[in-house]
Every structure is written in C-alpha cells, then in structure tokens.
Amino acid sequence: MTRSPLRAALCLTALCFAVACLAIPAAAQAQIARGKYLVEQVALCGDCHTPRDATGQPIAAEALQGAPIGVRPVQPMPFSDIAPKLAGLPANYTPAQFARFLQTGQKPDGSPPLPPMPPYRLSKQDAWAVTDYLKSLK
Ligand code: HEC
C-alpha cells in the first residue's frame, strides 16, 4: 500500500466535508428546538395566537394559526382583538423584519404593536431562534 500525502490530504478534506454536512443540520435543528422552547414555554405566543375550543382549551391542530382575543380591557384603550397567524411567519414580514420586531418591539414601519401584543425585547440570538422556528411551521 503506497502512502501518498495527496491521498491523505484528499481523505482529510472528504472527512472535513462530511463532518460539516452533518454539523450544519444539527445546528439548524438545535436553533429550531430553542425557538420552539421560547415560543411554547417562555413567551407563550400561543396564549393569544392559537384559537381555543368551546371549553377554552387551545386547539392543538390549529396552533399559532391566528385567533380572536377572548378578553376586553375594562377601560377604553388602544387594543387589538385579533392575533394574526404566526406559523410560516406573517406575509407582511421578511425573516429579518420579524427578528427585528422581536428585538425592538417595533413593527417594520417603526410603530409598536397594539396591546395585548407585548413589545418583546429578545436578544438577537433568541429572536432568530423564534423566527427560524415559526418559519419552519405551516
Ligand atoms: C397576550 C397576547 C399575545 C401574546 C402572548 C403574543 N401576541 Fe403577538 N399579537 C397579539 C395581538 C393582539 C396582535 C395584534 C396587534 C396589532 O394589531 O397591533 C399580535 C400581533 C403580532 C404580530 C403582528 C404585528 C403586526 O405587524 O401587526 C406578530 C409578528 C406577533 N404578534 C408575534 C408574536 C410572537 C412571536 C409572540 C411570542 C413570542 C407573540 N406574538 C405573543 C397578541 C399576543
């Protein structure tokens, strides 16, 4: 068996390529898992953006498809009684605009969302994790 440096270099390149191919999807999956955790366990986006059945339970099959807000403020105030669909990201947001909205609490036109939508101030990393997770949904 001849030991050629060229062959060794080619093997090493192939190995690096294989490792990179495996590592990229793993990183993307970890990012999406983090986003799912933030959406479902921390920010609870579904409390408002998921419709509820007649008993008030969230309808799992319609998670994050948009929903009417079931409560009203006791005093007159700016308020929205509809929470739009988030699964797949709202059509009027690019992923970058969406991540920015979650970091600044400002819509693409610079205005804040109406209550009860919280003007979140997520870190850039968390905002992108939420964005990538919601983008992955239908
Ligand atoms: C307490 C209820 C509530 C929670 C929790 C909530 N939202 Fe909302 N969301 C709303 C309401 C109501 C609106 C509509 C606001 C408006 O029309 O300005 C809205 C609007 C939005 C919009 C559209 C803003 C626009 O341009 O009109 C986005 C994007 C959004 N929410 C994302 C999220 C994400 C992501 C989460 C979780 C990280 C979340 N929301 C959690 C109630 C909520």
Backbone and ligand atoms as CSV (ligand in chain L), in Angstrom:
chain,resi,resn,atom,element,x,y,z
A,1,MET,N,N,0.853,-1.202,0.000
A,1,MET,CA,C,0.000,0.000,0.000
A,1,MET,C,C,0.884,1.245,0.000
A,2,THR,N,N,0.736,2.113,-0.967
A,2,THR,CA,C,1.541,3.344,-1.011
A,2,THR,C,C,0.868,4.397,-0.150
A,3,ARG,N,N,1.697,5.163,0.525
A,3,ARG,CA,C,1.147,6.239,1.362
A,3,ARG,C,C,1.436,7.563,0.696
A,4,SER,N,N,0.474,8.111,0.037
A,4,SER,CA,C,0.693,9.375,-0.666
A,4,SER,C,C,0.136,10.532,0.157
A,5,PRO,N,N,0.931,11.599,0.290
A,5,PRO,CA,C,0.431,12.773,1.021
A,5,PRO,C,C,-0.827,13.348,0.374
A,6,LEU,N,N,-0.862,13.224,-0.979
A,6,LEU,CA,C,-2.030,13.759,-1.682
A,6,LEU,C,C,-3.296,13.001,-1.273
A,7,ARG,N,N,-3.133,11.668,-1.226
A,7,ARG,CA,C,-4.300,10.863,-0.836
A,7,ARG,C,C,-4.734,11.197,0.600
A,8,ALA,N,N,-3.760,11.359,1.465
A,8,ALA,CA,C,-4.069,11.703,2.863
A,8,ALA,C,C,-4.812,13.039,2.921
A,9,ALA,N,N,-4.344,14.002,2.125
A,9,ALA,CA,C,-4.980,15.326,2.124
A,9,ALA,C,C,-6.406,15.227,1.602
A,10,LEU,N,N,-6.570,14.391,0.554
A,10,LEU,CA,C,-7.924,14.229,-0.012
A,10,LEU,C,C,-8.858,13.581,1.005
A,11,CYS,N,N,-8.327,12.576,1.714
A,11,CYS,CA,C,-9.145,11.905,2.736
A,11,CYS,C,C,-9.545,12.895,3.817
A,12,LEU,N,N,-8.598,13.718,4.228
A,12,LEU,CA,C,-8.866,14.691,5.279
A,12,LEU,C,C,-9.935,15.691,4.811
A,13,THR,N,N,-9.807,16.136,3.561
A,13,THR,CA,C,-10.790,17.079,3.006
A,13,THR,C,C,-12.180,16.432,2.997
A,14,ALA,N,N,-12.228,15.178,2.555
A,14,ALA,CA,C,-13.514,14.474,2.492
A,14,ALA,C,C,-14.113,14.335,3.890
A,15,LEU,N,N,-13.238,14.039,4.864
A,15,LEU,CA,C,-13.711,13.875,6.237
A,15,LEU,C,C,-14.276,15.193,6.777
A,16,CYS,N,N,-13.528,16.294,6.525
A,16,CYS,CA,C,-14.000,17.614,6.980
A,16,CYS,C,C,-15.346,17.938,6.349
A,17,PHE,N,N,-15.472,17.622,5.052
A,17,PHE,CA,C,-16.708,17.907,4.340
A,17,PHE,C,C,-17.869,17.130,4.969
A,18,ALA,N,N,-17.615,15.848,5.255
A,18,ALA,CA,C,-18.666,15.006,5.851
A,18,ALA,C,C,-19.068,15.548,7.219
A,19,VAL,N,N,-18.080,15.944,8.021
A,19,VAL,CA,C,-18.385,16.464,9.357
A,19,VAL,C,C,-19.200,17.754,9.229
A,20,ALA,N,N,-18.808,18.633,8.283
A,20,ALA,CA,C,-19.528,19.894,8.099
A,20,ALA,C,C,-20.965,19.625,7.666
A,21,CYS,N,N,-21.151,18.657,6.775
A,21,CYS,CA,C,-22.501,18.326,6.290
A,21,CYS,C,C,-23.389,17.859,7.437
A,22,LEU,N,N,-22.805,17.090,8.361
A,22,LEU,CA,C,-23.590,16.610,9.495
A,22,LEU,C,C,-23.829,17.734,10.501
A,23,ALA,N,N,-22.833,18.608,10.678
A,23,ALA,CA,C,-22.905,19.629,11.722
A,23,ALA,C,C,-23.928,20.714,11.382
A,24,ILE,N,N,-24.056,21.080,10.102
A,24,ILE,CA,C,-24.943,22.197,9.764
A,24,ILE,C,C,-26.411,21.866,10.092
A,25,PRO,N,N,-26.921,20.705,9.621
A,25,PRO,CA,C,-28.313,20.410,10.012
A,25,PRO,C,C,-28.487,20.288,11.520
A,26,ALA,N,N,-27.473,19.767,12.225
A,26,ALA,CA,C,-27.600,19.636,13.679
A,26,ALA,C,C,-27.726,21.013,14.312
A,27,ALA,N,N,-26.941,21.985,13.842
A,27,ALA,CA,C,-27.014,23.348,14.385
A,27,ALA,C,C,-28.378,23.958,14.082
A,28,ALA,N,N,-28.878,23.736,12.858
A,28,ALA,CA,C,-30.186,24.283,12.484
A,28,ALA,C,C,-31.284,23.658,13.346
A,29,GLN,N,N,-31.141,22.356,13.612
A,29,GLN,CA,C,-32.150,21.684,14.447
A,29,GLN,C,C,-32.125,22.201,15.875
A,30,ALA,N,N,-30.935,22.459,16.397
A,30,ALA,CA,C,-30.817,22.988,17.763
A,30,ALA,C,C,-31.446,24.374,17.831
A,31,GLN,N,N,-31.243,25.159,16.772
A,31,GLN,CA,C,-31.805,26.511,16.710
A,31,GLN,C,C,-33.343,26.444,16.717
A,32,ILE,N,N,-33.903,25.525,15.941
A,32,ILE,CA,C,-35.357,25.386,15.861
A,32,ILE,C,C,-35.911,24.866,17.202
A,33,ALA,N,N,-35.183,23.957,17.835
A,33,ALA,CA,C,-35.622,23.448,19.153
A,33,ALA,C,C,-35.627,24.570,20.183
A,34,ARG,N,N,-34.638,25.438,20.123
A,34,ARG,CA,C,-34.566,26.583,21.040
A,34,ARG,C,C,-35.759,27.524,20.784
A,35,GLY,N,N,-36.059,27.767,19.512
A,35,GLY,CA,C,-37.190,28.626,19.167
A,35,GLY,C,C,-38.506,28.041,19.655
A,36,LYS,N,N,-38.664,26.738,19.500
A,36,LYS,CA,C,-39.892,26.066,19.962
A,36,LYS,C,C,-40.031,26.233,21.483
A,37,TYR,N,N,-38.924,26.051,22.189
A,37,TYR,CA,C,-38.927,26.222,23.651
A,37,TYR,C,C,-39.336,27.650,24.016
A,38,LEU,N,N,-38.762,28.639,23.336
A,38,LEU,CA,C,-39.083,30.041,23.658
A,38,LEU,C,C,-40.555,30.349,23.371
A,39,VAL,N,N,-41.051,29.846,22.234
A,39,VAL,CA,C,-42.445,30.110,21.845
A,39,VAL,C,C,-43.420,29.402,22.795
A,40,GLU,N,N,-43.117,28.129,23.126
A,40,GLU,CA,C,-44.092,27.326,23.874
A,40,GLU,C,C,-43.951,27.422,25.389
A,41,GLN,N,N,-42.726,27.677,25.880
A,41,GLN,CA,C,-42.517,27.626,27.334
A,41,GLN,C,C,-42.205,28.986,27.958
A,42,VAL,N,N,-41.725,29.940,27.159
A,42,VAL,CA,C,-41.279,31.210,27.739
A,42,VAL,C,C,-42.215,32.352,27.347
A,43,ALA,N,N,-42.319,32.638,26.050
A,43,ALA,CA,C,-43.112,33.794,25.610
A,43,ALA,C,C,-44.598,33.459,25.465
A,44,LEU,N,N,-44.926,32.155,25.368
A,44,LEU,CA,C,-46.315,31.694,25.294
A,44,LEU,C,C,-47.117,32.393,24.197
A,45,CYS,N,N,-46.534,32.481,23.017
A,45,CYS,CA,C,-47.196,33.131,21.876
A,45,CYS,C,C,-48.582,32.520,21.622
A,46,GLY,N,N,-48.700,31.202,21.863
A,46,GLY,CA,C,-49.961,30.521,21.593
A,46,GLY,C,C,-51.103,30.953,22.500
A,47,ASP,N,N,-50.792,31.553,23.656
A,47,ASP,CA,C,-51.868,32.027,24.536
A,47,ASP,C,C,-52.812,32.946,23.775
A,48,CYS,N,N,-52.272,33.717,22.853
A,48,CYS,CA,C,-53.109,34.647,22.082
A,48,CYS,C,C,-53.243,34.244,20.612
A,49,HIS,N,N,-52.202,33.626,20.052
A,49,HIS,CA,C,-52.192,33.372,18.598
A,49,HIS,C,C,-52.763,32.006,18.227
A,50,THR,N,N,-53.167,31.183,19.220
A,50,THR,CA,C,-53.776,29.882,18.935
A,50,THR,C,C,-55.255,29.935,19.312
A,51,PRO,N,N,-56.162,29.535,18.404
A,51,PRO,CA,C,-57.588,29.573,18.749
A,51,PRO,C,C,-57.935,28.550,19.835
A,52,ARG,N,N,-59.024,28.810,20.540
A,52,ARG,CA,C,-59.471,27.932,21.630
A,52,ARG,C,C,-60.807,27.293,21.284
A,53,ASP,N,N,-61.049,26.127,21.886
A,53,ASP,CA,C,-62.336,25.464,21.670
A,53,ASP,C,C,-63.385,26.031,22.644
A,54,ALA,N,N,-64.586,25.450,22.620
A,54,ALA,CA,C,-65.702,25.984,23.406
A,54,ALA,C,C,-65.430,25.937,24.903
A,55,THR,N,N,-64.492,25.061,25.329
A,55,THR,CA,C,-64.178,24.983,26.755
A,55,THR,C,C,-62.975,25.859,27.114
A,56,GLY,N,N,-62.456,26.603,26.128
A,56,GLY,CA,C,-61.329,27.499,26.407
A,56,GLY,C,C,-59.967,26.850,26.258
A,57,GLN,N,N,-59.938,25.572,25.839
A,57,GLN,CA,C,-58.642,24.897,25.657
A,57,GLN,C,C,-58.061,25.237,24.284
A,58,PRO,N,N,-56.731,25.473,24.202
A,58,PRO,CA,C,-56.114,25.729,22.896
A,58,PRO,C,C,-56.331,24.541,21.958
A,59,ILE,N,N,-56.612,24.807,20.693
A,59,ILE,CA,C,-56.824,23.745,19.706
A,59,ILE,C,C,-55.458,23.403,19.109
A,60,ALA,N,N,-54.900,22.242,19.525
A,60,ALA,CA,C,-53.523,21.884,19.151
A,60,ALA,C,C,-53.333,21.848,17.638
A,61,ALA,N,N,-54.331,21.348,16.912
A,61,ALA,CA,C,-54.199,21.208,15.459
A,61,ALA,C,C,-54.157,22.575,14.769
A,62,GLU,N,N,-54.545,23.628,15.470
A,62,GLU,CA,C,-54.533,24.974,14.871
A,62,GLU,C,C,-53.534,25.886,15.575
A,63,ALA,N,N,-52.500,25.285,16.147
A,63,ALA,CA,C,-51.507,26.060,16.897
A,63,ALA,C,C,-50.914,27.180,16.053
A,64,LEU,N,N,-50.939,28.386,16.597
A,64,LEU,CA,C,-50.311,29.581,16.009
A,64,LEU,C,C,-50.889,29.958,14.640
A,65,GLN,N,N,-52.168,29.556,14.418
A,65,GLN,CA,C,-52.824,29.878,13.137
A,65,GLN,C,C,-53.551,31.220,13.192
A,66,GLY,N,N,-53.448,31.935,14.326
A,66,GLY,CA,C,-54.165,33.202,14.477
A,66,GLY,C,C,-55.463,32.965,15.224
A,67,ALA,N,N,-55.878,33.960,16.033
A,67,ALA,CA,C,-57.052,33.736,16.878
A,67,ALA,C,C,-57.664,35.050,17.335
A,68,PRO,N,N,-58.980,35.014,17.643
A,68,PRO,CA,C,-59.576,36.177,18.282
A,68,PRO,C,C,-59.091,36.245,19.732
A,69,ILE,N,N,-58.926,37.470,20.259
A,69,ILE,CA,C,-58.561,37.634,21.672
A,69,ILE,C,C,-59.869,37.571,22.463
A,70,GLY,N,N,-59.909,36.668,23.449
A,70,GLY,CA,C,-61.170,36.417,24.151
A,70,GLY,C,C,-61.468,37.348,25.304
A,71,VAL,N,N,-60.647,38.372,25.502
A,71,VAL,CA,C,-60.876,39.299,26.625
A,71,VAL,C,C,-60.913,40.729,26.093
A,72,ARG,N,N,-61.449,41.634,26.908
A,72,ARG,CA,C,-61.539,43.060,26.544
A,72,ARG,C,C,-60.981,43.890,27.691
A,73,PRO,N,N,-60.339,45.035,27.405
A,73,PRO,CA,C,-59.890,45.896,28.508
A,73,PRO,C,C,-61.093,46.515,29.221
A,74,VAL,N,N,-60.979,46.745,30.530
A,74,VAL,CA,C,-62.101,47.345,31.254
A,74,VAL,C,C,-62.200,48.849,30.981
A,75,GLN,N,N,-61.062,49.499,30.657
A,75,GLN,CA,C,-61.071,50.918,30.277
A,75,GLN,C,C,-60.855,51.010,28.775
A,76,PRO,N,N,-61.437,52.045,28.112
A,76,PRO,CA,C,-61.131,52.217,26.686
A,76,PRO,C,C,-59.628,52.455,26.509
A,77,MET,N,N,-59.015,51.768,25.607
A,77,MET,CA,C,-57.570,51.940,25.332
A,77,MET,C,C,-57.274,51.337,23.972
A,78,PRO,N,N,-56.143,51.724,23.359
A,78,PRO,CA,C,-55.794,51.070,22.093
A,78,PRO,C,C,-55.693,49.565,22.343
A,79,PHE,N,N,-56.277,48.772,21.457
A,79,PHE,CA,C,-56.380,47.335,21.717
A,79,PHE,C,C,-56.682,46.625,20.409
A,80,SER,N,N,-56.133,45.441,20.236
A,80,SER,CA,C,-56.492,44.633,19.072
A,80,SER,C,C,-57.170,43.366,19.556
A,81,ASP,N,N,-58.309,43.026,18.973
A,81,ASP,CA,C,-58.980,41.791,19.403
A,81,ASP,C,C,-58.725,40.629,18.443
A,82,ILE,N,N,-57.706,40.782,17.596
A,82,ILE,CA,C,-57.296,39.681,16.704
A,82,ILE,C,C,-55.779,39.515,16.793
A,83,ALA,N,N,-55.318,38.289,16.954
A,83,ALA,CA,C,-53.879,37.987,16.891
A,83,ALA,C,C,-53.643,37.216,15.594
A,84,PRO,N,N,-52.783,37.744,14.704
A,84,PRO,CA,C,-52.641,37.120,13.372
A,84,PRO,C,C,-51.919,35.774,13.403
A,85,LYS,N,N,-51.996,35.092,12.273
A,85,LYS,CA,C,-51.307,33.800,12.114
A,85,LYS,C,C,-49.795,34.004,12.164
A,86,LEU,N,N,-49.097,33.170,12.941
A,86,LEU,CA,C,-47.636,33.243,13.040
A,86,LEU,C,C,-46.945,32.088,12.320
A,87,ALA,N,N,-47.625,30.933,12.213
A,87,ALA,CA,C,-46.999,29.763,11.583
A,87,ALA,C,C,-46.592,30.124,10.154
A,88,GLY,N,N,-45.337,29.879,9.809
A,88,GLY,CA,C,-44.826,30.217,8.482
A,88,GLY,C,C,-44.421,31.674,8.362
A,89,LEU,N,N,-44.592,32.452,9.403
A,89,LEU,CA,C,-44.349,33.909,9.504
A,89,LEU,C,C,-45.464,34.682,8.783
A,90,PRO,N,N,-45.908,35.824,9.354
A,90,PRO,CA,C,-46.923,36.638,8.682
A,90,PRO,C,C,-46.398,37.118,7.324
A,91,ALA,N,N,-47.299,37.187,6.333
A,91,ALA,CA,C,-46.897,37.508,4.962
A,91,ALA,C,C,-46.229,38.876,4.850
A,92,ASN,N,N,-46.578,39.801,5.754
A,92,ASN,CA,C,-46.027,41.158,5.636
A,92,ASN,C,C,-44.679,41.316,6.349
A,93,TYR,N,N,-44.055,40.217,6.749
A,93,TYR,CA,C,-42.739,40.270,7.406
A,93,TYR,C,C,-41.728,39.406,6.658
A,94,THR,N,N,-40.536,39.964,6.385
A,94,THR,CA,C,-39.418,39.103,5.989
A,94,THR,C,C,-38.864,38.507,7.282
A,95,PRO,N,N,-38.085,37.406,7.188
A,95,PRO,CA,C,-37.484,36.865,8.420
A,95,PRO,C,C,-36.675,37.927,9.169
A,96,ALA,N,N,-35.925,38.755,8.467
A,96,ALA,CA,C,-35.105,39.780,9.145
A,96,ALA,C,C,-35.998,40.804,9.849
A,97,GLN,N,N,-37.107,41.194,9.198
A,97,GLN,CA,C,-38.042,42.150,9.834
A,97,GLN,C,C,-38.681,41.524,11.068
A,98,PHE,N,N,-38.979,40.235,10.967
A,98,PHE,CA,C,-39.610,39.537,12.085
A,98,PHE,C,C,-38.660,39.481,13.285
A,99,ALA,N,N,-37.401,39.099,13.027
A,99,ALA,CA,C,-36.411,39.015,14.106
A,99,ALA,C,C,-36.200,40.400,14.727
A,100,ARG,N,N,-36.216,41.431,13.896
A,100,ARG,CA,C,-36.018,42.788,14.399
A,100,ARG,C,C,-37.203,43.220,15.278
A,101,PHE,N,N,-38.410,42.876,14.840
A,101,PHE,CA,C,-39.621,43.177,15.615
A,101,PHE,C,C,-39.523,42.576,17.023
A,102,LEU,N,N,-39.027,41.340,17.104
A,102,LEU,CA,C,-38.928,40.677,18.411
A,102,LEU,C,C,-37.808,41.258,19.273
A,103,GLN,N,N,-36.847,41.940,18.642
A,103,GLN,CA,C,-35.747,42.553,19.410
A,103,GLN,C,C,-36.065,43.973,19.851
A,104,THR,N,N,-36.878,44.684,19.046
A,104,THR,CA,C,-37.105,46.115,19.298
A,104,THR,C,C,-38.510,46.425,19.793
A,105,GLY,N,N,-39.476,45.508,19.571
A,105,GLY,CA,C,-40.865,45.816,19.880
A,105,GLY,C,C,-41.470,46.788,18.879
A,106,GLN,N,N,-40.790,46.969,17.727
A,106,GLN,CA,C,-41.312,47.877,16.692
A,106,GLN,C,C,-41.603,47.107,15.414
A,107,LYS,N,N,-42.770,47.404,14.811
A,107,LYS,CA,C,-43.129,46.806,13.539
A,107,LYS,C,C,-42.218,47.389,12.448
A,108,PRO,N,N,-42.242,46.807,11.229
A,108,PRO,CA,C,-41.361,47.333,10.170
A,108,PRO,C,C,-41.555,48.832,9.921
A,109,ASP,N,N,-42.760,49.375,10.158
A,109,ASP,CA,C,-42.967,50.825,9.952
A,109,ASP,C,C,-42.541,51.646,11.180
A,110,GLY,N,N,-41.993,50.987,12.198
A,110,GLY,CA,C,-41.485,51.705,13.373
A,110,GLY,C,C,-42.490,51.851,14.498
A,111,SER,N,N,-43.768,51.507,14.242
A,111,SER,CA,C,-44.779,51.655,15.293
A,111,SER,C,C,-44.810,50.405,16.184
A,112,PRO,N,N,-45.292,50.560,17.431
A,112,PRO,CA,C,-45.410,49.389,18.305
A,112,PRO,C,C,-46.679,48.607,17.963
A,113,PRO,N,N,-46.737,47.309,18.305
A,113,PRO,CA,C,-47.982,46.570,18.118
A,113,PRO,C,C,-49.000,47.048,19.146
A,114,LEU,N,N,-50.271,46.852,18.837
A,114,LEU,CA,C,-51.325,47.198,19.803
A,114,LEU,C,C,-51.354,46.171,20.931
A,115,PRO,N,N,-51.658,46.612,22.178
A,115,PRO,CA,C,-51.921,45.642,23.246
A,115,PRO,C,C,-53.090,44.742,22.835
A,116,PRO,N,N,-53.115,43.494,23.309
A,116,PRO,CA,C,-52.231,42.919,24.317
A,116,PRO,C,C,-50.938,42.312,23.768
A,117,MET,N,N,-50.564,42.581,22.500
A,117,MET,CA,C,-49.297,42.050,21.981
A,117,MET,C,C,-48.142,42.713,22.716
A,118,PRO,N,N,-47.316,41.918,23.412
A,118,PRO,CA,C,-46.189,42.524,24.133
A,118,PRO,C,C,-45.110,43.016,23.174
A,119,PRO,N,N,-44.539,44.213,23.431
A,119,PRO,CA,C,-43.390,44.654,22.623
A,119,PRO,C,C,-42.122,43.985,23.162
A,120,TYR,N,N,-41.864,42.775,22.705
A,120,TYR,CA,C,-40.746,41.988,23.249
A,120,TYR,C,C,-39.403,42.660,22.978
A,121,ARG,N,N,-38.431,42.370,23.855
A,121,ARG,CA,C,-37.040,42.813,23.650
A,121,ARG,C,C,-36.143,41.593,23.792
A,122,LEU,N,N,-36.293,40.659,22.863
A,122,LEU,CA,C,-35.478,39.441,22.913
A,122,LEU,C,C,-34.047,39.757,22.475
A,123,SER,N,N,-33.120,38.915,22.887
A,123,SER,CA,C,-31.755,39.029,22.366
A,123,SER,C,C,-31.798,38.653,20.885
A,124,LYS,N,N,-30.772,39.065,20.154
A,124,LYS,CA,C,-30.706,38.750,18.722
A,124,LYS,C,C,-30.771,37.226,18.510
A,125,GLN,N,N,-30.029,36.504,19.329
A,125,GLN,CA,C,-29.978,35.037,19.201
A,125,GLN,C,C,-31.363,34.420,19.428
A,126,ASP,N,N,-32.050,34.862,20.480
A,126,ASP,CA,C,-33.373,34.320,20.774
A,126,ASP,C,C,-34.385,34.729,19.705
A,127,ALA,N,N,-34.290,35.985,19.244
A,127,ALA,CA,C,-35.222,36.467,18.211
A,127,ALA,C,C,-35.099,35.615,16.947
A,128,TRP,N,N,-33.862,35.277,16.575
A,128,TRP,CA,C,-33.663,34.456,15.363
A,128,TRP,C,C,-34.106,33.014,15.604
A,129,ALA,N,N,-33.937,32.513,16.833
A,129,ALA,CA,C,-34.399,31.147,17.128
A,129,ALA,C,C,-35.924,31.080,16.971
A,130,VAL,N,N,-36.644,32.088,17.512
A,130,VAL,CA,C,-38.109,32.135,17.388
A,130,VAL,C,C,-38.492,32.271,15.907
A,131,THR,N,N,-37.791,33.150,15.193
A,131,THR,CA,C,-38.084,33.369,13.767
A,131,THR,C,C,-37.899,32.077,12.974
A,132,ASP,N,N,-36.774,31.401,13.183
A,132,ASP,CA,C,-36.499,30.173,12.422
A,132,ASP,C,C,-37.501,29.073,12.775
A,133,TYR,N,N,-37.908,29.012,14.049
A,133,TYR,CA,C,-38.895,28.007,14.429
A,133,TYR,C,C,-40.245,28.296,13.753
A,134,LEU,N,N,-40.713,29.541,13.861
A,134,LEU,CA,C,-42.032,29.867,13.279
A,134,LEU,C,C,-42.012,29.705,11.756
A,135,LYS,N,N,-40.874,30.038,11.139
A,135,LYS,CA,C,-40.740,29.880,9.686
A,135,LYS,C,C,-40.853,28.408,9.286
A,136,SER,N,N,-40.453,27.506,10.186
A,136,SER,CA,C,-40.462,26.073,9.872
A,136,SER,C,C,-41.873,25.469,9.954
A,137,LEU,N,N,-42.837,26.237,10.507
A,137,LEU,CA,C,-44.209,25.712,10.675
A,137,LEU,C,C,-45.061,26.055,9.466
A,138,LYS,N,N,-46.193,25.327,9.332
A,138,LYS,CA,C,-47.127,25.637,8.239
A,138,LYS,C,C,-48.346,26.347,8.786
L,1,HEC,C1,C,-51.025,38.476,25.256
L,1,HEC,C2,C,-51.380,38.110,23.897
L,1,HEC,C3,C,-50.254,37.904,22.917
L,1,HEC,C4,C,-49.086,37.190,23.079
L,1,HEC,C5,C,-48.622,36.420,24.304
L,1,HEC,C6,C,-48.370,37.288,21.821
L,1,HEC,N1,N,-49.077,38.028,20.931
L,1,HEC,FE1,FE,-48.453,38.580,19.083
L,1,HEC,N2,N,-50.145,39.672,18.827
L,1,HEC,C7,C,-51.188,39.765,19.721
L,1,HEC,C8,C,-52.183,40.683,19.210
L,1,HEC,C9,C,-53.482,41.048,19.859
L,1,HEC,C10,C,-51.686,41.148,17.968
L,1,HEC,C11,C,-52.293,42.208,17.034
L,1,HEC,C12,C,-51.599,43.513,17.400
L,1,HEC,C13,C,-51.859,44.639,16.433
L,1,HEC,O1,O,-52.780,44.534,15.613
L,1,HEC,O2,O,-51.108,45.649,16.501
L,1,HEC,C14,C,-50.409,40.497,17.775
L,1,HEC,C15,C,-49.612,40.724,16.685
L,1,HEC,C16,C,-48.443,40.067,16.420
L,1,HEC,C17,C,-47.668,40.247,15.224
L,1,HEC,C18,C,-48.021,41.161,14.050
L,1,HEC,C19,C,-47.669,42.600,14.358
L,1,HEC,C20,C,-48.116,43.494,13.206
L,1,HEC,O3,O,-47.299,43.820,12.356
L,1,HEC,O4,O,-49.304,43.829,13.165
L,1,HEC,C21,C,-46.602,39.427,15.333
L,1,HEC,C22,C,-45.485,39.263,14.311
L,1,HEC,C23,C,-46.702,38.734,16.599
L,1,HEC,N3,N,-47.833,39.152,17.240
L,1,HEC,C24,C,-45.820,37.821,17.056
L,1,HEC,C25,C,-45.875,37.228,18.324
L,1,HEC,C26,C,-44.888,36.301,18.818
L,1,HEC,C27,C,-43.726,35.767,18.014
L,1,HEC,C28,C,-45.252,36.007,20.094
L,1,HEC,C29,C,-44.486,35.161,21.077
L,1,HEC,C30,C,-43.032,35.380,21.120
L,1,HEC,C31,C,-46.473,36.741,20.380
L,1,HEC,N4,N,-46.818,37.449,19.275
L,1,HEC,C32,C,-47.144,36.694,21.589
L,1,HEC,C33,C,-51.272,39.146,20.947
L,1,HEC,C34,C,-50.246,38.416,21.550
